[in-house]
Amino acid sequence: MFHDLLDLLFPRLCNFCETALLPSETVLCTDCLHTLPTLQNHLEPDNETDKIFYGRIPIENATSLLLFEKKGITQKLIHNLKYKGHQEIGSFLGKWLGEELKTEKRYKEITAVIPVPLHKNKLKKRGYNQVEKFGKEIAAALQVPYNDRVLLKKSASDTQTVKKRFARWGSIGETFVVEEPNSLVGAHILLVDDLVTTGATLEACSEKLLQIPGIKISIATMAVTH
């Protein structure tokens, strides 16, 4: 009765169409859930996410759960997650992808999940890293540690969205640092982020991590653009 009263006073809404959710629904209503542009990247070694990094950084595997399209459902989900405090979206997508990855032989070698970090000023302003719950759910599914203490962003950067790819790579590359690199010697990490577009941020993070002897890197994101 208490939960019914809460739903009546503060109805849980679908994160896309904003209709009231049924008790059995979370994040999205059933209709919107069935329209999600899902990918099967984890089943395909040469997928959309993999191809972004060809010839740029050596990665073991790469996967994205959803396709990102402007004004589409994926864009709305990530916007609500990043800017409206709907952290349940990160948990929802992380559980989903984690269940997929734990059955795949290529991801059974992962030894830790590491998120792309936020600068401490942005983290303080937003109150959370939008990738945290996504990464923690994947780590739980793979039964490995989630580690957000080794890869840090040391300086806030101006928005990168309007800069060209190579300009972005140059400006981002010096903003990430690795703390206690010895703890990752010989590790196979899964680097997680919300969205991959040009791949510049993930490339910059990987370049830093690849300086550690024997390290292997795989990548998982909530979504990938065309």
Sequence and secondary structure as in RCSB ss.txt:
>XXXX:A:sequence
MFHDLLDLLFPRLCNFCETALLPSETVLCTDCLHTLPTLQNHLEPDNETDKIFYGRIPIENATSLLLFEKKGITQ
KLIHNLKYKGHQEIGSFLGKWLGEELKTEKRYKEITAVIPVPLHKNKLKKRGYNQVEKFGKEIAAALQVPYNDRV
LLKKSASDTQTVKKRFARWGSIGETFVVEEPNSLVGAHILLVDDLVTTGATLEACSEKLLQIPGIKISIATMAVT
H
>XXXX:A:secstr
 HHHHHHHHS  B TTT  B  TT  SS HHHHTT  B  GGG SS HHHHHTTTTS  S EEEEEEE TTSHHH
HHHHHHHHS  THHHHHHHHHHHHHHTT GGGTT  EEEE    HHHHHHHSS TTHHHHHHHHHHHT  B  SS
EEE S     TTS HHHHHHHHGGGEEESSGGGGTT EEEEEEEEESS HHHHHHHHHHTTSTT EEEEEEEEEE
 
